[in-house]
Amino acid sequence: MTDSAASPAEPRIVQLGQGIAERSDWGTIEWLANRRLTPGAELTFGHVRLEPGASNSRHLHPNCHELLFVLEGAIDHELDGVTVRLEAGDLLYIPIGAPHQAHNRGDRPCVVVVTYSTEDRQTLPA
């Protein structure tokens, strides 16, 4: 990762493995862009691994839109009461304030990237 004290106008590189990793019982998110890592970028970007049989908690983001893109595997994603099946190559748009939750019902991890329309993503239980 480049120096986080760099000016917002300077290019910054954050490699996978050098971000901020958050582990939970369902898997891992590694943040590669947010207010702390890439100040001034005005977005948040993460690399997610959802373990087989796991689900994250139902939640919403009151201050941003979310884009979720599946790289590997598949998940069922419940969005505002409707469940959709997402497989590698699928992108899901999640509007501001929409309750949602991912379920990996498969036998292998699901890897996705997520992007939020703010560098200060907020999450609330739904």
N, CA, C and O atoms as a GROMACS GRO file, in nm:
protein
  504
    1MET      N    1   0.085  -0.117   0.000
    1MET     CA    2   0.000   0.000   0.000
    1MET      C    3   0.089   0.123   0.000
    1MET      O    4   0.193   0.124   0.065
    2THR      N    5   0.048   0.225  -0.072
    2THR     CA    6   0.125   0.349  -0.072
    2THR      C    7   0.098   0.426   0.056
    2THR      O    8   0.010   0.389   0.134
    3ASP      N    9   0.173   0.530   0.077
    3ASP     CA   10   0.162   0.612   0.198
    3ASP      C   11   0.022   0.672   0.209
    3ASP      O   12  -0.022   0.745   0.121
    4SER      N   13  -0.049   0.640   0.322
    4SER     CA   14  -0.186   0.690   0.339
    4SER      C   15  -0.188   0.839   0.366
    4SER      O   16  -0.295   0.900   0.365
    5ALA      N   17  -0.071   0.901   0.391
    5ALA     CA   18  -0.066   1.045   0.412
    5ALA      C   19  -0.054   1.120   0.279
    5ALA      O   20  -0.041   1.243   0.277
    6ALA      N   21  -0.057   1.046   0.169
    6ALA     CA   22  -0.045   1.110   0.038
    6ALA      C   23  -0.163   1.203   0.013
    6ALA      O   24  -0.271   1.185   0.069
    7SER      N   25  -0.141   1.299  -0.071
    7SER     CA   26  -0.245   1.393  -0.111
    7SER      C   27  -0.357   1.317  -0.182
    7SER      O   28  -0.329   1.220  -0.253
    8PRO      N   29  -0.484   1.359  -0.165
    8PRO     CA   30  -0.594   1.293  -0.236
    8PRO      C   31  -0.577   1.293  -0.388
    8PRO      O   32  -0.637   1.210  -0.456
    9ALA      N   33  -0.496   1.384  -0.442
    9ALA     CA   34  -0.476   1.390  -0.587
    9ALA      C   35  -0.369   1.292  -0.636
    9ALA      O   36  -0.358   1.266  -0.755
   10GLU      N   37  -0.290   1.236  -0.543
   10GLU     CA   38  -0.183   1.145  -0.582
   10GLU      C   39  -0.238   1.003  -0.600
   10GLU      O   40  -0.324   0.960  -0.524
   11PRO      N   41  -0.187   0.931  -0.701
   11PRO     CA   42  -0.229   0.791  -0.718
   11PRO      C   43  -0.187   0.708  -0.597
   11PRO      O   44  -0.080   0.729  -0.540
   12ARG      N   45  -0.271   0.614  -0.559
   12ARG     CA   46  -0.240   0.522  -0.450
   12ARG      C   47  -0.271   0.381  -0.495
   12ARG      O   48  -0.371   0.358  -0.562
   13ILE      N   49  -0.187   0.287  -0.459
   13ILE     CA   50  -0.209   0.146  -0.490
   13ILE      C   51  -0.226   0.071  -0.359
   13ILE      O   52  -0.143   0.082  -0.269
   14VAL      N   53  -0.334  -0.005  -0.350
   14VAL     CA   54  -0.357  -0.093  -0.235
   14VAL      C   55  -0.375  -0.233  -0.292
   14VAL      O   56  -0.472  -0.259  -0.363
   15GLN      N   57  -0.283  -0.322  -0.261
   15GLN     CA   58  -0.290  -0.458  -0.313
   15GLN      C   59  -0.371  -0.547  -0.220
   15GLN      O   60  -0.374  -0.525  -0.099
   16LEU      N   61  -0.436  -0.648  -0.279
   16LEU     CA   62  -0.506  -0.747  -0.200
   16LEU      C   63  -0.407  -0.807  -0.101
   16LEU      O   64  -0.297  -0.848  -0.140
   17GLY      N   65  -0.444  -0.813   0.024
   17GLY     CA   66  -0.355  -0.858   0.129
   17GLY      C   67  -0.293  -0.743   0.206
   17GLY      O   68  -0.233  -0.765   0.312
   18GLN      N   69  -0.307  -0.620   0.154
   18GLN     CA   70  -0.251  -0.503   0.222
   18GLN      C   71  -0.359  -0.406   0.269
   18GLN      O   72  -0.329  -0.298   0.320
   19GLY      N   73  -0.485  -0.445   0.251
   19GLY     CA   74  -0.595  -0.360   0.295
   19GLY      C   75  -0.624  -0.380   0.442
   19GLY      O   76  -0.538  -0.422   0.520
   20ILE      N   77  -0.748  -0.351   0.480
   20ILE     CA   78  -0.792  -0.369   0.618
   20ILE      C   79  -0.889  -0.486   0.619
   20ILE      O   80  -1.000  -0.476   0.566
   21ALA      N   81  -0.848  -0.598   0.678
   21ALA     CA   82  -0.930  -0.719   0.679
   21ALA      C   83  -1.018  -0.722   0.804
   21ALA      O   84  -0.972  -0.694   0.914
   22GLU      N   85  -1.145  -0.756   0.783
   22GLU     CA   86  -1.240  -0.777   0.892
   22GLU      C   87  -1.292  -0.920   0.880
   22GLU      O   88  -1.351  -0.957   0.779
   23ARG      N   89  -1.269  -0.999   0.984
   23ARG     CA   90  -1.314  -1.138   0.984
   23ARG      C   91  -1.438  -1.153   1.071
   23ARG      O   92  -1.453  -1.085   1.173
   24SER      N   93  -1.528  -1.241   1.029
   24SER     CA   94  -1.648  -1.270   1.107
   24SER      C   95  -1.679  -1.418   1.094
   24SER      O   96  -1.605  -1.493   1.030
   25ASP      N   97  -1.788  -1.462   1.156
   25ASP     CA   98  -1.823  -1.604   1.150
   25ASP      C   99  -1.868  -1.647   1.010
   25ASP      O  100  -1.869  -1.766   0.982
   26TRP      N  101  -1.904  -1.554   0.923
   26TRP     CA  102  -1.948  -1.589   0.788
   26TRP      C  103  -1.837  -1.580   0.684
   26TRP      O  104  -1.851  -1.635   0.574
   27GLY      N  105  -1.728  -1.511   0.716
   27GLY     CA  106  -1.620  -1.496   0.618
   27GLY      C  107  -1.535  -1.374   0.645
   27GLY      O  108  -1.516  -1.334   0.760
   28THR      N  109  -1.484  -1.314   0.537
   28THR     CA  110  -1.389  -1.202   0.548
   28THR      C  111  -1.421  -1.093   0.446
   28THR      O  112  -1.458  -1.122   0.332
   29ILE      N  113  -1.405  -0.970   0.488
   29ILE     CA  114  -1.403  -0.855   0.397
   29ILE      C  115  -1.266  -0.791   0.411
   29ILE      O  116  -1.221  -0.762   0.522
   30GLU      N  117  -1.200  -0.768   0.299
   30GLU     CA  118  -1.078  -0.689   0.302
   30GLU      C  119  -1.107  -0.558   0.230
   30GLU      O  120  -1.135  -0.557   0.110
   31TRP      N  121  -1.102  -0.448   0.304
   31TRP     CA  122  -1.126  -0.316   0.246
   31TRP      C  123  -1.001  -0.271   0.173
   31TRP      O  124  -0.890  -0.275   0.228
   32LEU      N  125  -1.019  -0.229   0.048
   32LEU     CA  126  -0.908  -0.181  -0.034
   32LEU      C  127  -0.919  -0.032  -0.062
   32LEU      O  128  -0.821   0.032  -0.100
   33ALA      N  129  -1.038   0.024  -0.043
   33ALA     CA  130  -1.058   0.168  -0.058
   33ALA      C  131  -1.167   0.211   0.040
   33ALA      O  132  -1.272   0.149   0.049
   34ASN      N  133  -1.140   0.316   0.113
   34ASN     CA  134  -1.236   0.381   0.202
   34ASN      C  135  -1.171   0.511   0.252
   34ASN      O  136  -1.062   0.548   0.208
   35ARG      N  137  -1.238   0.578   0.342
   35ARG     CA  138  -1.188   0.706   0.391
   35ARG      C  139  -1.046   0.695   0.446
   35ARG      O  140  -0.964   0.785   0.427
   36ARG      N  141  -1.015   0.585   0.513
   36ARG     CA  142  -0.885   0.567   0.575
   36ARG      C  143  -0.776   0.529   0.475
   36ARG      O  144  -0.664   0.580   0.481
   37LEU      N  145  -0.809   0.440   0.382
   37LEU     CA  146  -0.708   0.388   0.288
   37LEU      C  147  -0.687   0.478   0.167
   37LEU      O  148  -0.574   0.491   0.118
   38THR      N  149  -0.793   0.540   0.120
   38THR     CA  150  -0.785   0.621  -0.002
   38THR      C  151  -0.865   0.750   0.018
   38THR      O  152  -0.964   0.772  -0.051
   39PRO      N  153  -0.822   0.835   0.110
   39PRO     CA  154  -0.898   0.958   0.138
   39PRO      C  155  -0.919   1.040   0.011
   39PRO      O  156  -0.828   1.058  -0.070
   40GLY      N  157  -1.042   1.089  -0.003
   40GLY     CA  158  -1.076   1.169  -0.120
   40GLY      C  159  -1.131   1.089  -0.236
   40GLY      O  160  -1.177   1.148  -0.334
   41ALA      N  161  -1.127   0.957  -0.229
   41ALA     CA  162  -1.176   0.874  -0.340
   41ALA      C  163  -1.329   0.874  -0.351
   41ALA      O  164  -1.384   0.841  -0.456
   42GLU      N  165  -1.396   0.910  -0.243
   42GLU     CA  166  -1.542   0.920  -0.239
   42GLU      C  167  -1.613   0.789  -0.268
   42GLU      O  168  -1.724   0.789  -0.321
   43LEU      N  169  -1.548   0.675  -0.234
   43LEU     CA  170  -1.614   0.545  -0.244
   43LEU      C  171  -1.545   0.447  -0.151
   43LEU      O  172  -1.436   0.472  -0.100
   44THR      N  173  -1.612   0.334  -0.130
   44THR     CA  174  -1.557   0.223  -0.053
   44THR      C  175  -1.556   0.101  -0.144
   44THR      O  176  -1.651   0.079  -0.219
   45PHE      N  177  -1.450   0.022  -0.137
   45PHE     CA  178  -1.436  -0.096  -0.221
   45PHE      C  179  -1.381  -0.209  -0.136
   45PHE      O  180  -1.284  -0.191  -0.063
   46GLY      N  181  -1.444  -0.326  -0.145
   46GLY     CA  182  -1.398  -0.440  -0.067
   46GLY      C  183  -1.399  -0.570  -0.144
   46GLY      O  184  -1.474  -0.586  -0.240
   47HIS      N  185  -1.316  -0.661  -0.099
   47HIS     CA  186  -1.305  -0.797  -0.153
   47HIS      C  187  -1.361  -0.890  -0.044
   47HIS      O  188  -1.312  -0.891   0.068
   48VAL      N  189  -1.464  -0.966  -0.078
   48VAL     CA  190  -1.539  -1.045   0.020
   48VAL      C  191  -1.528  -1.193  -0.009
   48VAL      O  192  -1.533  -1.235  -0.125
   49ARG      N  193  -1.513  -1.272   0.096
   49ARG     CA  194  -1.518  -1.418   0.086
   49ARG      C  195  -1.626  -1.465   0.183
   49ARG      O  196  -1.611  -1.451   0.304
   50LEU      N  197  -1.734  -1.522   0.128
   50LEU     CA  198  -1.845  -1.575   0.207
   50LEU      C  199  -1.831  -1.727   0.208
   50LEU      O  200  -1.840  -1.792   0.104
   51GLU      N  201  -1.810  -1.782   0.326
   51GLU     CA  202  -1.781  -1.925   0.340
   51GLU      C  203  -1.904  -2.012   0.308
   51GLU      O  204  -2.017  -1.964   0.318
   52PRO      N  205  -1.882  -2.138   0.268
   52PRO     CA  206  -1.993  -2.229   0.237
   52PRO      C  207  -2.088  -2.243   0.355
   52PRO      O  208  -2.045  -2.259   0.469
   53GLY      N  209  -2.217  -2.237   0.326
   53GLY     CA  210  -2.320  -2.252   0.428
   53GLY      C  211  -2.340  -2.130   0.516
   53GLY      O  212  -2.423  -2.135   0.608
   54ALA      N  213  -2.269  -2.023   0.492
   54ALA     CA  214  -2.274  -1.905   0.579
   54ALA      C  215  -2.364  -1.795   0.523
   54ALA      O  216  -2.391  -1.789   0.403
   55SER      N  217  -2.409  -1.709   0.613
   55SER     CA  218  -2.489  -1.591   0.578
   55SER      C  219  -2.439  -1.473   0.660
   55SER      O  220  -2.403  -1.488   0.776
   56ASN      N  221  -2.437  -1.356   0.597
   56ASN     CA  222  -2.410  -1.237   0.677
   56ASN      C  223  -2.542  -1.193   0.741
   56ASN      O  224  -2.648  -1.245   0.706
   57SER      N  225  -2.537  -1.100   0.834
   57SER     CA  226  -2.660  -1.056   0.900
   57SER      C  227  -2.739  -0.962   0.807
   57SER      O  228  -2.681  -0.892   0.724
   58ARG      N  229  -2.871  -0.963   0.824
   58ARG     CA  230  -2.958  -0.874   0.746
   58ARG      C  231  -2.926  -0.731   0.789
   58ARG      O  232  -2.923  -0.701   0.909
   59HIS      N  233  -2.902  -0.643   0.691
   59HIS     CA  234  -2.859  -0.507   0.722
   59HIS      C  235  -2.899  -0.412   0.609
   59HIS      O  236  -2.955  -0.454   0.508
   60LEU      N  237  -2.869  -0.285   0.630
   60LEU     CA  238  -2.891  -0.183   0.526
   60LEU      C  239  -2.784  -0.077   0.539
   60LEU      O  240  -2.714  -0.067   0.640
   61HIS      N  241  -2.772   0.002   0.433
   61HIS     CA  242  -2.677   0.113   0.430
   61HIS      C  243  -2.756   0.242   0.411
   61HIS      O  244  -2.808   0.267   0.302
   62PRO      N  245  -2.766   0.326   0.516
   62PRO     CA  246  -2.851   0.444   0.509
   62PRO      C  247  -2.791   0.560   0.429
   62PRO      O  248  -2.860   0.657   0.399
   63ASN      N  249  -2.662   0.551   0.395
   63ASN     CA  250  -2.596   0.665   0.332
   63ASN      C  251  -2.533   0.634   0.196
   63ASN      O  252  -2.460   0.718   0.142
   64CYS      N  253  -2.560   0.515   0.140
   64CYS     CA  254  -2.493   0.484   0.013
   64CYS      C  255  -2.561   0.372  -0.065
   64CYS      O  256  -2.630   0.287  -0.009
   65HIS      N  257  -2.538   0.376  -0.195
   65HIS     CA  258  -2.576   0.266  -0.284
   65HIS      C  259  -2.465   0.161  -0.274
   65HIS      O  260  -2.352   0.192  -0.236
   66GLU      N  261  -2.499   0.037  -0.311
   66GLU     CA  262  -2.400  -0.071  -0.312
   66GLU      C  263  -2.407  -0.145  -0.445
   66GLU      O  264  -2.515  -0.169  -0.499
   67LEU      N  265  -2.291  -0.179  -0.498
   67LEU     CA  266  -2.281  -0.269  -0.613
   67LEU      C  267  -2.206  -0.392  -0.565
   67LEU      O  268  -2.099  -0.381  -0.504
   68LEU      N  269  -2.262  -0.510  -0.593
   68LEU     CA  270  -2.202  -0.636  -0.552
   68LEU      C  271  -2.178  -0.718  -0.679
   68LEU      O  272  -2.273  -0.744  -0.754
   69PHE      N  273  -2.054  -0.759  -0.704
   69PHE     CA  274  -2.018  -0.834  -0.824
   69PHE      C  275  -1.956  -0.967  -0.786
   69PHE      O  276  -1.856  -0.970  -0.713
   70VAL      N  277  -2.013  -1.078  -0.834
   70VAL     CA  278  -1.966  -1.211  -0.799
   70VAL      C  279  -1.850  -1.251  -0.890
   70VAL      O  280  -1.863  -1.251  -1.013
   71LEU      N  281  -1.737  -1.284  -0.829
   71LEU     CA  282  -1.618  -1.330  -0.902
   71LEU      C  283  -1.614  -1.482  -0.912
   71LEU      O  284  -1.582  -1.537  -1.018
   72GLU      N  285  -1.645  -1.549  -0.801
   72GLU     CA  286  -1.638  -1.696  -0.794
   72GLU      C  287  -1.754  -1.747  -0.710
   72GLU      O  288  -1.796  -1.682  -0.614
   73GLY      N  289  -1.805  -1.866  -0.746
   73GLY     CA  290  -1.910  -1.928  -0.667
   73GLY      C  291  -2.045  -1.868  -0.697
   73GLY      O  292  -2.067  -1.807  -0.802
   74ALA      N  293  -2.137  -1.885  -0.601
   74ALA     CA  294  -2.274  -1.834  -0.617
   74ALA      C  295  -2.332  -1.806  -0.479
   74ALA      O  296  -2.293  -1.868  -0.380
   75ILE      N  297  -2.426  -1.713  -0.474
   75ILE     CA  298  -2.498  -1.682  -0.350
   75ILE      C  299  -2.644  -1.656  -0.381
   75ILE      O  300  -2.679  -1.618  -0.493
   76ASP      N  301  -2.727  -1.676  -0.282
   76ASP     CA  302  -2.865  -1.628  -0.285
   76ASP      C  303  -2.863  -1.497  -0.208
   76ASP      O  304  -2.815  -1.493  -0.095
   77HIS      N  305  -2.916  -1.392  -0.267
   77HIS     CA  306  -2.914  -1.262  -0.202
   77HIS      C  307  -3.058  -1.214  -0.185
   77HIS      O  308  -3.131  -1.196  -0.282
   78GLU      N  309  -3.095  -1.195  -0.060
   78GLU     CA  310  -3.230  -1.144  -0.029
   78GLU      C  311  -3.222  -0.994  -0.024
   78GLU      O  312  -3.146  -0.937   0.056
   79LEU      N  313  -3.299  -0.928  -0.108
   79LEU     CA  314  -3.299  -0.782  -0.119
   79LEU      C  315  -3.441  -0.732  -0.105
   79LEU      O  316  -3.524  -0.750  -0.194
   80ASP      N  317  -3.468  -0.668   0.008
   80ASP     CA  318  -3.598  -0.606   0.033
   80ASP      C  319  -3.712  -0.706   0.011
   80ASP      O  320  -3.814  -0.672  -0.050
   81GLY      N  321  -3.695  -0.830   0.061
   81GLY     CA  322  -3.800  -0.930   0.055
   81GLY      C  323  -3.800  -1.019  -0.068
   81GLY      O  324  -3.880  -1.112  -0.076
   82VAL      N  325  -3.711  -0.994  -0.164
   82VAL     CA  326  -3.703  -1.075  -0.286
   82VAL      C  327  -3.565  -1.143  -0.288
   82VAL      O  328  -3.463  -1.077  -0.269
   83THR      N  329  -3.562  -1.273  -0.313
   83THR     CA  330  -3.436  -1.346  -0.320
   83THR      C  331  -3.398  -1.369  -0.465
   83THR      O  332  -3.479  -1.415  -0.546
   84VAL      N  333  -3.272  -1.336  -0.497
   84VAL     CA  334  -3.219  -1.358  -0.632
   84VAL      C  335  -3.095  -1.446  -0.621
   84VAL      O  336  -3.022  -1.440  -0.522
   85ARG      N  337  -3.072  -1.528  -0.722
   85ARG     CA  338  -2.954  -1.614  -0.729
   85ARG      C  339  -2.848  -1.540  -0.809
   85ARG      O  340  -2.875  -1.496  -0.921
   86LEU      N  341  -2.729  -1.525  -0.753
   86LEU     CA  342  -2.618  -1.458  -0.821
   86LEU      C  343  -2.505  -1.558  -0.841
   86LEU      O  344  -2.467  -1.630  -0.749
   87GLU      N  345  -2.453  -1.561  -0.963
   87GLU     CA  346  -2.342  -1.649  -0.996
   87GLU      C  347  -2.228  -1.565  -1.052
   87GLU      O  348  -2.244  -1.446  -1.078
   88ALA      N  349  -2.114  -1.628  -1.072
   88ALA     CA  350  -1.996  -1.558  -1.124
   88ALA      C  351  -2.033  -1.478  -1.248
   88ALA      O  352  -2.093  -1.531  -1.342
   89GLY      N  353  -1.997  -1.350  -1.248
   89GLY     CA  354  -2.027  -1.260  -1.359
   89GLY      C  355  -2.151  -1.176  -1.338
   89GLY      O  356  -2.178  -1.086  -1.418
   90ASP      N  357  -2.228  -1.202  -1.231
   90ASP     CA  358  -2.350  -1.125  -1.203
   90ASP      C  359  -2.319  -1.006  -1.113
   90ASP      O  360  -2.238  -1.015  -1.021
   91LEU      N  361  -2.387  -0.894  -1.140
   91LEU     CA  362  -2.377  -0.774  -1.059
   91LEU      C  363  -2.514  -0.742  -1.004
   91LEU      O  364  -2.614  -0.746  -1.076
   92LEU      N  365  -2.521  -0.709  -0.875
   92LEU     CA  366  -2.646  -0.670  -0.810
   92LEU      C  367  -2.632  -0.526  -0.762
   92LEU      O  368  -2.536  -0.491  -0.694
   93TYR      N  369  -2.731  -0.443  -0.797
   93TYR     CA  370  -2.738  -0.305  -0.746
   93TYR      C  371  -2.830  -0.305  -0.625
   93TYR      O  372  -2.942  -0.357  -0.631
   94ILE      N  373  -2.784  -0.247  -0.515
   94ILE     CA  374  -2.861  -0.238  -0.391
   94ILE      C  375  -2.878  -0.089  -0.358
   94ILE      O  376  -2.781  -0.021  -0.327
   95PRO      N  377  -3.003  -0.039  -0.365
   95PRO     CA  378  -3.025   0.104  -0.339
   95PRO      C  379  -3.005   0.143  -0.193
   95PRO      O  380  -3.007   0.058  -0.103
   96ILE      N  381  -2.986   0.271  -0.171
   96ILE     CA  382  -2.973   0.326  -0.036
   96ILE      C  383  -3.092   0.280   0.049
   96ILE      O  384  -3.208   0.290   0.007
   97GLY      N  385  -3.062   0.229   0.168
   97GLY     CA  386  -3.165   0.194   0.265
   97GLY      C  387  -3.236   0.062   0.242
   97GLY      O  388  -3.325   0.027   0.320
   98ALA      N  389  -3.201  -0.014   0.139
   98ALA     CA  390  -3.269  -0.141   0.111
   98ALA      C  391  -3.213  -0.251   0.201
   98ALA      O  392  -3.093  -0.277   0.199
   99PRO      N  393  -3.299  -0.317   0.281
   99PRO     CA  394  -3.253  -0.429   0.364
   99PRO      C  395  -3.207  -0.544   0.274
   99PRO      O  396  -3.272  -0.576   0.174
  100HIS      N  397  -3.094  -0.605   0.310
  100HIS     CA  398  -3.043  -0.716   0.229
  100HIS      C  399  -2.956  -0.809   0.312
  100HIS      O  400  -2.909  -0.775   0.421
  101GLN      N  401  -2.935  -0.930   0.255
  101GLN     CA  402  -2.857  -1.033   0.322
  101GLN      C  403  -2.813  -1.137   0.219
  101GLN      O  404  -2.891  -1.175   0.132
  102ALA      N  405  -2.687  -1.182   0.230
  102ALA     CA  406  -2.634  -1.284   0.140
  102ALA      C  407  -2.629  -1.419   0.210
  102ALA      O  408  -2.599  -1.428   0.329
  103HIS      N  409  -2.660  -1.525   0.133
  103HIS     CA  410  -2.656  -1.662   0.184
  103HIS      C  411  -2.575  -1.747   0.086
  103HIS      O  412  -2.607  -1.752  -0.033
  104ASN      N  413  -2.471  -1.811   0.134
  104ASN     CA  414  -2.395  -1.903   0.050
  104ASN      C  415  -2.446  -2.043   0.080
  104ASN      O  416  -2.406  -2.104   0.180
  105ARG      N  417  -2.534  -2.094  -0.003
  105ARG     CA  418  -2.592  -2.226   0.018
  105ARG      C  419  -2.509  -2.336  -0.048
  105ARG      O  420  -2.546  -2.454  -0.044
  106GLY      N  421  -2.398  -2.298  -0.110
  106GLY     CA  422  -2.314  -2.392  -0.182
  106GLY      C  423  -2.212  -2.461  -0.093
  106GLY      O  424  -2.210  -2.442   0.029
  107ASP      N  425  -2.126  -2.541  -0.157
  107ASP     CA  426  -2.025  -2.615  -0.084
  107ASP      C  427  -1.884  -2.559  -0.107
  107ASP      O  428  -1.784  -2.623  -0.072
  108ARG      N  429  -1.876  -2.440  -0.166
  108ARG     CA  430  -1.747  -2.374  -0.183
  108ARG      C  431  -1.764  -2.225  -0.154
  108ARG      O  432  -1.875  -2.173  -0.161
  109PRO      N  433  -1.655  -2.157  -0.122
  109PRO     CA  434  -1.666  -2.014  -0.092
  109PRO      C  435  -1.719  -1.935  -0.212
  109PRO      O  436  -1.701  -1.974  -0.327
  110CYS      N  437  -1.784  -1.824  -0.182
  110CYS     CA  438  -1.826  -1.729  -0.284
  110CYS      C  439  -1.740  -1.605  -0.265
  110CYS      O  440  -1.729  -1.552  -0.154
  111VAL      N  441  -1.679  -1.560  -0.373
  111VAL     CA  442  -1.592  -1.442  -0.369
  111VAL      C  443  -1.659  -1.331  -0.448
  111VAL      O  444  -1.695  -1.350  -0.564
  112VAL      N  445  -1.676  -1.216  -0.385
  112VAL     CA  446  -1.739  -1.102  -0.450
  112VAL      C  447  -1.657  -0.977  -0.422
  112VAL      O  448  -1.577  -0.972  -0.328
  113VAL      N  449  -1.677  -0.876  -0.505
  113VAL     CA  450  -1.628  -0.742  -0.474
  113VAL      C  451  -1.750  -0.653  -0.453
  113VAL      O  452  -1.852  -0.667  -0.520
  114VAL      N  453  -1.736  -0.562  -0.358
  114VAL     CA  454  -1.844  -0.468  -0.328
  114VAL      C  455  -1.791  -0.326  -0.338
  114VAL      O  456  -1.677  -0.297  -0.303
  115THR      N  457  -1.877  -0.238  -0.388
  115THR     CA  458  -1.844  -0.097  -0.398
  115THR      C  459  -1.961  -0.017  -0.342
  115THR      O  460  -2.077  -0.048  -0.367
  116TYR      N  461  -1.929   0.085  -0.266
  116TYR     CA  462  -2.029   0.173  -0.206
  116TYR      C  463  -2.002   0.316  -0.252
  116TYR      O  464  -1.887   0.354  -0.275
  117SER      N  465  -2.108   0.393  -0.266
  117SER     CA  466  -2.101   0.527  -0.325
  117SER      C  467  -2.056   0.635  -0.226
  117SER      O  468  -2.089   0.752  -0.243
  118THR      N  469  -1.982   0.596  -0.124
  118THR     CA  470  -1.924   0.690  -0.029
  118THR      C  471  -1.798   0.629   0.029
  118THR      O  472  -1.784   0.507   0.034
  119GLU      N  473  -1.707   0.713   0.072
  119GLU     CA  474  -1.586   0.662   0.138
  119GLU      C  475  -1.610   0.635   0.286
  119GLU      O  476  -1.520   0.588   0.356
  120ASP      N  477  -1.731   0.666   0.335
  120ASP     CA  478  -1.767   0.646   0.475
  120ASP      C  479  -1.895   0.565   0.483
  120ASP      O  480  -1.998   0.615   0.528
  121ARG      N  481  -1.890   0.438   0.439
  121ARG     CA  482  -2.005   0.348   0.437
  121ARG      C  483  -2.057   0.326   0.579
  121ARG      O  484  -1.981   0.298   0.672
  122GLN      N  485  -2.189   0.339   0.594
  122GLN     CA  486  -2.253   0.313   0.722
  122GLN      C  487  -2.342   0.189   0.708
  122GLN      O  488  -2.403   0.167   0.603
  123THR      N  489  -2.348   0.108   0.813
  123THR     CA  490  -2.428  -0.014   0.813
  123THR      C  491  -2.512  -0.019   0.939
  123THR      O  492  -2.464   0.007   1.049
  124LEU      N  493  -2.641  -0.052   0.921
  124LEU     CA  494  -2.734  -0.068   1.032
  124LEU      C  495  -2.803  -0.203   1.023
  124LEU      O  496  -2.823  -0.253   0.912
  125PRO      N  497  -2.840  -0.263   1.137
  125PRO     CA  498  -2.920  -0.386   1.130
  125PRO      C  499  -3.055  -0.357   1.068
  125PRO      O  500  -3.109  -0.247   1.083
  126ALA      N  501  -3.110  -0.455   0.997
  126ALA     CA  502  -3.242  -0.435   0.934
  126ALA      C  503  -3.345  -0.525   0.996
  126ALA      O  504  -3.462  -0.523   0.956
   0.00000   0.00000   0.00000
